[in-house]
Amino acid sequence: MNRQDFLNYMGLAVGGGLVSACFQACEAKTTGQAVNFTLDLNNPANAALKTIGGAVVVNNVIVAKTSSGGYSALASACTHEGATVTYSGSSQQFVCPRHGAEFSTTGAVLRGPARTALTQYKTELRGNSLKIYS
């Protein structure tokens, strides 16, 4: 191998490594945190949860009232770059406003660029108290 071939080979190897590192850095490193809190649905701050399609973000968790009348609770940070997702009641999907990733009410990726699901948390409604927990 001559010097020019060696330099070309090294340039490709280094360039490939940089591109790989860039793609890995674009995928947010989010892991589901342990959660255990209760929302008072009579509290005006949680009023949106009384309406189908309403949602609130509390303690890095987005909680939404789905069309079935149940609740969905997911980690609120998009797994692509960490932006806070919103809930679209009309499509029953969680959407990242930064790059348009879409997630189901169970957290599954429906549309990229995110490749990793949002962590789903359990919900339990008792009267006007909604418990969110791991």
N, C-alpha and C positions, 0 to 999 in steps of 0.2 A: 504494500500500500504506500503510495507516495504521499508527500506532505499535503497536497491539495485535497486528495481524497480523505485523508485523516481529518482535516479541518472541516470539510463538508459534513462528514459523519458526526463529528462532535457537535457541530452547529445544529444538526437535526435532532440529536439526542437531547441537548440542552433545551431547544425550542419545544420539543415534545413534552419534556418534563414541566416546563413553565405553563403550557396550555393545560396539561392535566391538573396542575396545582390550582390554576385559575378556575376551572370547572368545579373542583372540589370546594373551593372557597365560596362559590356562589350558592352552594347548598347550605342553608342555615343548619347549624348543629343544635337542634332543639330536642329535648327529651321531656317526656311528660313528668311533671312534678306531682308529688303527692298532695292532694287537696282534700279538704274537709271543712266546708262552711255551709251556712244556711242563709237563704235570702228570705226576707219578709216581703211577701207579695203585696202587703198593704203599704209598704214604704214607697213614697212617691218616686224614689230613685229606681225602683224596680217595676214601675207601672207598665212599662212596655211588655212585660212578661204576662200580662193579663189578656193581651191581644194576640191572636194567631198572626205569626210573621214578625212579632216584636222580639227584640234581643237587647241584652246588656252585656257589658264586659266588666268582670269583677275578678280581682286576684289572678290576672292573666288567663282567665277562662271566659269564653263567650258562651252565653246561655241563650237559647232561642226557643220560642213556643212554635211548634211545628203545626202543619195543617191537620194532623190527627188529634191535636189538642194536648199532645205530650210535650216533653222538653228534651232538647238536645244540648249537651254541654261538652265543649271541645277546648283544647288548648288554643288560645287566641292568636298565637304567633305563627304565621305562615312558615312552613318548613323549607321554603325556598330561600327567602332572605330575611325572615323575621318580622315582616310588616303585620300589623294587626288586621285580621280578617274581619269582614262584615257579614251580615246574614241577609240574604235576599228571600223574603217571604214568598214572593211570587214564583220563584223557581225552586224554593226549598233547598237552597244551596248556600254554602259559605264561600265567599269570594275574597280573594286577595286584591286590594286596590292597586298594588304596585305593578304586577305583571299579569294579572288576570287568572291566576290559578283558581280552580274551583274544587270544592270538597263536598261530599255528601253529608247528610245529617249524622252519619256514623264516623265521619272523618276521612273516609276513603278519597283518594285523589281521583277526580273526574276529568280534570284538564290541567296540563302542566302550565308552567315549567316545573312546579313542585313535583317531586317524585316520591315523597314520603308522606304517609297519612298524618293527620292531626291526631293527637292523643284524645281519646274519648273518655269522658268521666260518667259515672252513674248519677242518676237523679232519683229523688224520692219526694213526692208531694204528700204533705200531711196538713190538711186544712189550708192555711195561707202561708205555710212555711215550705220552701223548696230546698232540700238538702242536696248539695253537690259534693261528691266524694270519689276517691280512687277505688 
